[in-house]
Amino acid sequence: MLSRIARGLYDLGRLIERSRNVARILEVNHKVNLERSSRDETEIWSAVSNAFDCDLSSPDESSLYEALVLSATHPHSVRRCIAEARDEGRAMRNHISEEMWLHLNRQHLDFQNLTFTHIRETGRSEFNRQVEIFADGLHGLADDTMIRDHSWAFLKLGKLMERSLMVCQILEIKRTSITANQEGRPVDVYQWQALLRSLAGYEPYRRAYDARVVPERVLEFVLKRPEFPRSLTWALGEIQNILSLVSNGSPMQVSLERRAIRLQEDLQAVEIPSLLSKEALQDEIDFLKKSIERIIEEIELAYFTSHRPASIPINVAHGAGLVSQQ
C-alpha cells in the first residue's frame, strides 16, 4: 500500500474518533453543569478549555461550542474534523465502501450551515447524540463492509490512537474534580460517574461491578479493564494487533511494536490506589500521554515517511548540455 493511502485512512480514523469524543465530552459536561453552582460551572468549562487549548479568557458553554463544534480552524472542532474526514474519504473512495462514503458525505452536508442557534433549537443533547451515532455508524460500517486488509487496518489504527489519547484528555479534564474529594472528604459520586460517562462506560461499569461507584474501581476500569473497549489497556492491545498485521518486519516497525507492548506492561504495573492523589494522577496522565504521542510519532516515521536515499547527483561539466541561446 502507498504511504499516501495509508496516511489518508489513518487520518480518517483519527478524525472521526476525535469528533465523537469531543461531542461526548461536551454532552457529559453539559449535564454536570445542570447539577452544579455557577462557581462549579466556571471550573467545568475551564477544565475543558485548558485540555483542548481553546485559549478562551472566560470559557462558558457557548464559547466552548463555538471553539469545539463550529470552528473552522480549531484542530478538535467537530465541524473541521468531519470536513477533513470527508476530504480524506473522497480521496480514499477506492479504499472505503460506498456505504461509508454516503454516510460521511451526508453528515458533512448537514453541517454546512450549522450554527449555535441551530444546536440550541435541536437541543444540545440531541445534537451531541447525532454526532456520536454518526461516528459509531461509520466505524460500524467499516467493520461490516470492508475487507480486513491494510486499508481497514490503517483506518482502525487511526481510531485506536485517537481513542488512547482521548482517554488521557478525559482524565485530565476530570482530574481536579475527582481528586479534590479525597483525603478524608466524601466521594463525589457524580463526578466519578461523569468520568465513566465521558467514556461511555457507566453502564458497562455497573455490569462489571455492582452499582456502587468506588474510585479505585473506576480508575481500574478506565485504565486496565481488558474487556472494556474504551479502556486504555484494550486500545493498546488492539494497537499491537494492528501493528503486527501491517508490519513488514523492518527494524523501525519492530521497535514500534515493542514500544506499544512496553507501554501496556507499564500500565499493568501501575498500582491504582496510588493514583488517588492529584499529583500522582497528573504524573501518570503526563507519562501516558507522552508515551502515546511518542508512538504516534513513530507510526509517522515507520509508515508514512519515506526513508529511501535521495538520487545520486550527476556531476555535469559547466555548460554541458546547454542549448545555445544565439
N, C-alpha and C positions, 0 to 999 in steps of 0.2 A: 504494500500500500504506500502511495506517495505521502510524504510527511505533511504536505499541504492538506490532503484529505483527512488524515488522522487528526491534525490540529483542529480543523473545522468541526469535526464530530465531537472531539473532546471539549471544545469551547461551547458547542451547542448544549452538551450535557450539563456543563457548569452553569450556564446562563439560566436554563430552565429550573434547575435546583435552587439557584440563588433567588429567583423571583418567588418561588414557593415559600422559602424560609422567611424572606422579608415580609411577605403578606401574613404569614403565621405569627411572626413576632409582633407586628402592628396589631393584629387581632387580639392576641393574648393580653398585650399591654393596654389596649382599649378597654377590655373587660376588667382588668386590675384597676384601672383608673376610675371606673364607675364605683368601686368599693372604697376608694381612698379619699383623704382630705386634699385640699389644694396644695399643701406643702408636699405631700406624697406625690401629687401629680407632677410637680416640677422635677422631683427626683427620678420618677419613672421615665419621663421623656428625655431628661438629660442623660440618663444611662444609655438609652438607645442612640441618641445623637452622638455621644462620645464613641460608642462602639463602632459606628459606621462613619466616623469623621465627617459629620454633616456641617460642622463649622457654623452653628446657629448660636447667636448670643443669648436668646431666650427661647429655648425649644419648647414647643407645645405640640398638641396632636396635629393641628392643621399644618404647621410648618414642617413637621416630620412627613406628612403625606405629600407635601409639595416636593420634598427632597428625595424621599424613598419610594414614591409611586409615580409622580408626574414629571420629575426632572428628565430632561433630555441629555444631561451631562453627568450626573452622579453615577458612578460605576455600579451601585447597588439599586438604582431606581428600577422598579418593576417595568415601567414603560420602556426604558432603554434596554433592559435585559431581553424583553420579548422582541423588540425591534431588531436587536442584534442577532438574536436567535433565529428570527425569520430570515435575515440576510444569510446567515450560515446555512439554514435549511434550504434556501433557494440555490445556493452554490453546491449543496450536497444532494440535490434531487435524485441523482443516480445511486445514492448510497443509503437513503432512508425510504420508507414505504410511502405510498401515495396517501394512506390514511394519516400518517404523521404530518405530511406536508399540509394537507387540508385542515387538520386540527390547528396547526401552528399558524397558518396564514389567516384563518378565520379570527383567531384571538388577536393577532396583530391589527387586523382591520377594525375590530371592535374597539381597540384602544386609540385609534387615530385622533378622535376628538374628545378624549377623556378629560374631564375637569373635576376639581374637588366638589363642586356643586353636584355633579352627576353622582359622585361617590356617596355624598350625603343623602341624595334622593333615593339611591339604590339601597342605602344602608351600609355602614362600614363593614359590619359582619358579613352581609351577603356578598359584598364586593370581594372581600378577602377570601371568602369561601370559593368564589368563582375562580380566583387565581390559583388556589390550591387544587381545585378539581381539574383545571386546565393542565397544570404541571404534572399531577399524578396521572392524568389521562394520557399525556404524551409519553411519559415513561412506560406506562402500561402498554401503549400501542407499540413502542419499541420492542418490548419483551414478547409481544404476541404476534408481531408482523415482520420482524427482521430475522434473517439467518444469524446464527451465533458465530459470526465471523469477526474479522478485525474491525469492521465498521461498527458493529454492535458493541464490541469490547471497548473501543475508544470513547464511544458515547457514554457507556456506563462508567468508565474510569473518570470522566469529567464530572459526572453526577456524584460519584463517591468522594472525590477530592473536595468538591464544594461542600458536601454534607459534613465531612470531617471538620473543615474549617468552621462551619456554622455551629457545630456543637460547642466549639471554643467560644464563638461570638455570643452565643446564648448564655453560656456560663458566665462570661464577662459581664453581660447586661444584668444578670441576676445575682452576681457575686456579692455586692454590698447588702442587698436586701435579705439574702438567705444566710449570711454570716453575722449580721448585726444582732440577730436574736439569740446568738449563742452566749456562752459564758454565764450560765445561770438563768437567762431570761426564757420565757415561754417560747416554744417553737411557733413561728408564724406559718401555720399550715397553708394559708392561701398563697404565700409566696413560693413555697415548695411545690404546690400544685401548679402554679404558673410556670415554673421551670419545666415540669413534666409536660404540660400542655403545649409549651413552645416547641417541643419535640414530638408532639402527637403521641405522648407516652403515658398519659394519665390512666386511661382505661387498661392498656397493657400492664402497667404497674400494679393496678388493683387485682388483675388476674394472676400476676406472678406472686404477689404477696397478699396480705389481707388489705382491707380498705384503709387501714391506718397509715398515715404519712410519717415516715421516720427518715430524718435527714441522711443518715448513713446509707440506708437502703436506696434512697432516691439517687444519690451520687453513684452508688454501685450500679444501679440500673442504667443510668445515663452513660457511664464511662465503661463499664465492664460486662454488662449482660450480653452474652453472645447470641441469644435468641431474639433480641430486640433489634429490628433493622435500622433504627436510628441511634443506636448506641455507637460510641466511638470504636469499641472493640469489634463490633460486627462490620463496620465500614472498613476498618483496617484489614480484617480478614478477607473481605471481598476484593479489596485493592490488591492484595497479594495474589489472589487467584487470577485477576485480570492481567497483572503484570507477567505472571507465568505464561498466560495464554499468548500474549503479544511479543514476548521476548524472543530475540534471535540468538541469545547466548553471548552477546558482546560483553566485555568487562564492565562497561558503564551500566548496562541494563541489569547485569547480575548484581552489581553493587547497589543499585536502586532497590531491587527486591530484598536484599539483605537489610537495607536501612528500614524498609517498611516492617520487616519481621522484628528488628530490634526495638522499634518504637512500640509495637504491640507487646513485646516482652516487658519493656519498661513500664508500660501502662498496667499490666497484670501484676507487677511487683509493688504498685502503689498501695499503701495502707489507707483505706478510705477514711477511717476515723481521724487520721492526722490532717485531713483536708478541711476540717470544720472550723479552722481559724481563717480570718480574712487573708493574712499574709501567706499562709501555706497554700490556700486555694489559688491565690493570684500567681504564686510562683509556678504551680502546676499548670495553670492555664497558659502562662507565658511559655513554658517549656513545650507543651503540646502544640501550641500554635506555631512556634518557631520550627519545630520538628516537621510539622505538616507542610509549612511553607518551603522548607528545605527539600522535601520530597517533590513538591510541585516544581521547584527549580530544576531538580534532577530529571524529572519527566521531560521538561523542556529540552534539556541538553541531550538526553538519551534518545528521544524520539522525533523531535521537531526541528532540531538544529543540525545542519549538515557539517560533518567533520572531514569531508573529503578535501585533500590538499588542493590548493589553487593550481591552475595550469602553469606549467613551467614557462617562463617568459622566453621569447625568441629574441636573441640579440641580432639586430639588423644594423648594418653599417649606415652611417649618416648619409641620408639622401637616397639610399637604395629603395627602389620600388616606387618612388615618387613620379607622378606624371608631370612632365614639363608644362608650365603654365604659359609658354610662349605661343 
